[in-house]
């Protein structure tokens, strides 16, 4: 990015510290940057300003803000608008679209969404364009396909929505050998239900309770449909505090269930923060920041997760339940980056904060504490944490959670040489993970099955399971980025030993991703593997 002035549109938009008011200047900038040809003013009016009292005047004011972003006070004149050429301004989306992957991996926003966290409610045409650009940037991301299909469905264009589903299915089967996530299919039916019942706070609370109960039971797709309805009705009821709670519940369900719908979840959580600040409900805003931080950790964006946890702590009350959640997220972040001792200490602090073992984060936290001990080679401690996690999830009927400790108990069994037990645990974990559609836990199980096959001397099964783990953990599936690198690292190591030519690509991808995200322990392991090749 050697141009004089660089603008970042992937992730949170940034233009060298230049500040503008509102989201629309960024929307215009993104539209012009990706249009590929001059854009008539009338098109921008129809996309973003047709409901304004003075649409042309609103566009003129926003264009003045875009000029500030560009550092071009005399630009964007005339009836046809285009961004300056000649290399005076460089956009990260251009690098992603045109450069070599070696250049693209240096982008600060690589892996992040276009205009991340920004919302444009009420502008259906722009939302459809936005979703279509996401699909163009990464057509194999379930969340992008889902957003585009839903945009068409919500605008009333059901035939196009259904054609998009068919197109996505053909693409995924051809390129990935599998179907998209179920949420992609459901998006074509995402037309808000029309009922004669008025939107009341009591009705919204009932929907919230029903949706949250379905999340607990592991029925995420059904829960999301109910929670979307709760958000729509809360917005109609014009109760900012209740709407903040509804958007928090929806966003939490989407980013916390391991699905590929993190973008919609993050938009809902940003909306929850805005509504909570408006209504003075700091606790809701703090909870939304904790969920956003958890989403960042899953995607390997650890510095931003740290900042969002700091925001959560500044807004929170310091209650034990909040301490538990912050510790769980911070511990996973430290663990992913390779600081095992610090992660184990943080997990211990979380357990001390909840002596009654009541918090909903505990089964997942104990699972990650088991992962930390597994990676540290303390197998008895790992088994102890994982047994607790499994027992707690089973006792509380949290069916969607049991796959995680089962999978890592399978890894522990492989490490101790109990291959029969390992196979039983991993196969059960894999079946449960597939049932709830969690790509992280699917990856752990498939990865463990690959290690088990390697320990048993079955070359073909080793490579089949490890390749499957790599495919299931790819970022466009919405899983845990660290788990993807972990699977890649073992696939590269064992693939080289077994003479599989894919080991080179696996090694390169794992090393580039680990170095970019600061996954230190796996980076060191990969470098050692390369030196010994």
Secondary structure as the mmCIF struct_conf table of DSSP 4:
data_model
#
loop_
_struct_conf.conf_type_id
_struct_conf.id
_struct_conf.beg_label_comp_id
_struct_conf.beg_label_asym_id
_struct_conf.beg_label_seq_id
_struct_conf.end_label_comp_id
_struct_conf.end_label_asym_id
_struct_conf.end_label_seq_id
BEND BEND1 UNK A 3 UNK A 4
STRN STRN1 UNK A 5 UNK A 7
STRN STRN2 UNK A 8 UNK A 8
STRN STRN3 UNK A 10 UNK A 10
BEND BEND2 UNK A 11 UNK A 12
STRN STRN4 UNK A 14 UNK A 14
BEND BEND3 UNK A 15 UNK A 15
TURN_TY1_P TURN_TY1_P1 UNK A 16 UNK A 17
BEND BEND4 UNK A 21 UNK A 23
HELX_RH_AL_P HELX_RH_AL_P1 UNK A 24 UNK A 35
BEND BEND5 UNK A 36 UNK A 37
STRN STRN5 UNK A 39 UNK A 40
HELX_RH_AL_P HELX_RH_AL_P2 UNK A 41 UNK A 48
TURN_TY1_P TURN_TY1_P2 UNK A 49 UNK A 51
BEND BEND6 UNK A 52 UNK A 52
TURN_TY1_P TURN_TY1_P3 UNK A 53 UNK A 54
HELX_RH_AL_P HELX_RH_AL_P3 UNK A 55 UNK A 70
TURN_TY1_P TURN_TY1_P4 UNK A 71 UNK A 71
TURN_TY1_P TURN_TY1_P5 UNK A 73 UNK A 74
BEND BEND7 UNK A 76 UNK A 76
BEND BEND8 UNK A 78 UNK A 79
STRN STRN6 UNK A 80 UNK A 81
TURN_TY1_P TURN_TY1_P6 UNK A 86 UNK A 87
BEND BEND9 UNK A 88 UNK A 88
STRN STRN7 UNK A 89 UNK A 91
HELX_RH_AL_P HELX_RH_AL_P4 UNK A 92 UNK A 98
BEND BEND10 UNK A 99 UNK A 99
HELX_RH_AL_P HELX_RH_AL_P5 UNK A 101 UNK A 104
TURN_TY1_P TURN_TY1_P7 UNK A 105 UNK A 106
TURN_TY1_P TURN_TY1_P8 UNK A 108 UNK A 111
BEND BEND11 UNK A 112 UNK A 112
HELX_LH_PP_P HELX_LH_PP_P1 UNK A 113 UNK A 113
STRN STRN8 UNK A 114 UNK A 114
TURN_TY1_P TURN_TY1_P9 UNK A 115 UNK A 117
TURN_TY1_P TURN_TY1_P10 UNK A 121 UNK A 122
HELX_RH_AL_P HELX_RH_AL_P6 UNK A 124 UNK A 137
TURN_TY1_P TURN_TY1_P11 UNK A 139 UNK A 140
HELX_RH_AL_P HELX_RH_AL_P7 UNK A 142 UNK A 154
TURN_TY1_P TURN_TY1_P12 UNK A 155 UNK A 156
HELX_RH_AL_P HELX_RH_AL_P8 UNK A 158 UNK A 175
TURN_TY1_P TURN_TY1_P13 UNK A 176 UNK A 176
BEND BEND12 UNK A 177 UNK A 178
HELX_LH_PP_P HELX_LH_PP_P2 UNK A 179 UNK A 181
HELX_RH_AL_P HELX_RH_AL_P9 UNK A 182 UNK A 187
TURN_TY1_P TURN_TY1_P14 UNK A 188 UNK A 189
HELX_LH_PP_P HELX_LH_PP_P3 UNK A 191 UNK A 193
BEND BEND13 UNK A 196 UNK A 197
HELX_RH_AL_P HELX_RH_AL_P10 UNK A 201 UNK A 216
TURN_TY1_P TURN_TY1_P15 UNK A 217 UNK A 218
HELX_RH_AL_P HELX_RH_AL_P11 UNK A 220 UNK A 237
TURN_TY1_P TURN_TY1_P16 UNK A 238 UNK A 238
HELX_RH_AL_P HELX_RH_AL_P12 UNK A 240 UNK A 256
TURN_TY1_P TURN_TY1_P17 UNK A 257 UNK A 258
BEND BEND14 UNK A 260 UNK A 260
HELX_RH_AL_P HELX_RH_AL_P13 UNK A 262 UNK A 279
TURN_TY1_P TURN_TY1_P18 UNK A 280 UNK A 280
HELX_RH_AL_P HELX_RH_AL_P14 UNK A 282 UNK A 298
TURN_TY1_P TURN_TY1_P19 UNK A 299 UNK A 300
HELX_RH_AL_P HELX_RH_AL_P15 UNK A 302 UNK A 315
BEND BEND15 UNK A 316 UNK A 316
HELX_RH_AL_P HELX_RH_AL_P16 UNK A 320 UNK A 336
TURN_TY1_P TURN_TY1_P20 UNK A 337 UNK A 338
HELX_RH_AL_P HELX_RH_AL_P17 UNK A 340 UNK A 353
TURN_TY1_P TURN_TY1_P21 UNK A 354 UNK A 356
TURN_TY1_P TURN_TY1_P22 UNK A 360 UNK A 361
HELX_RH_AL_P HELX_RH_AL_P18 UNK A 362 UNK A 376
TURN_TY1_P TURN_TY1_P23 UNK A 377 UNK A 377
HELX_RH_AL_P HELX_RH_AL_P19 UNK A 379 UNK A 395
TURN_TY1_P TURN_TY1_P24 UNK A 396 UNK A 397
TURN_TY1_P TURN_TY1_P25 UNK A 399 UNK A 401
HELX_RH_AL_P HELX_RH_AL_P20 UNK A 402 UNK A 416
TURN_TY1_P TURN_TY1_P26 UNK A 417 UNK A 417
HELX_RH_AL_P HELX_RH_AL_P21 UNK A 419 UNK A 436
TURN_TY1_P TURN_TY1_P27 UNK A 437 UNK A 437
HELX_RH_AL_P HELX_RH_AL_P22 UNK A 439 UNK A 456
TURN_TY1_P TURN_TY1_P28 UNK A 457 UNK A 457
HELX_RH_AL_P HELX_RH_AL_P23 UNK A 459 UNK A 472
TURN_TY1_P TURN_TY1_P29 UNK A 473 UNK A 473
HELX_RH_3T_P HELX_RH_3T_P1 UNK A 475 UNK A 477
TURN_TY1_P TURN_TY1_P30 UNK A 478 UNK A 478
HELX_RH_AL_P HELX_RH_AL_P24 UNK A 481 UNK A 497
TURN_TY1_P TURN_TY1_P31 UNK A 498 UNK A 499
TURN_TY1_P TURN_TY1_P32 UNK A 501 UNK A 502
HELX_RH_AL_P HELX_RH_AL_P25 UNK A 503 UNK A 517
TURN_TY1_P TURN_TY1_P33 UNK A 518 UNK A 518
HELX_RH_AL_P HELX_RH_AL_P26 UNK A 520 UNK A 532
#
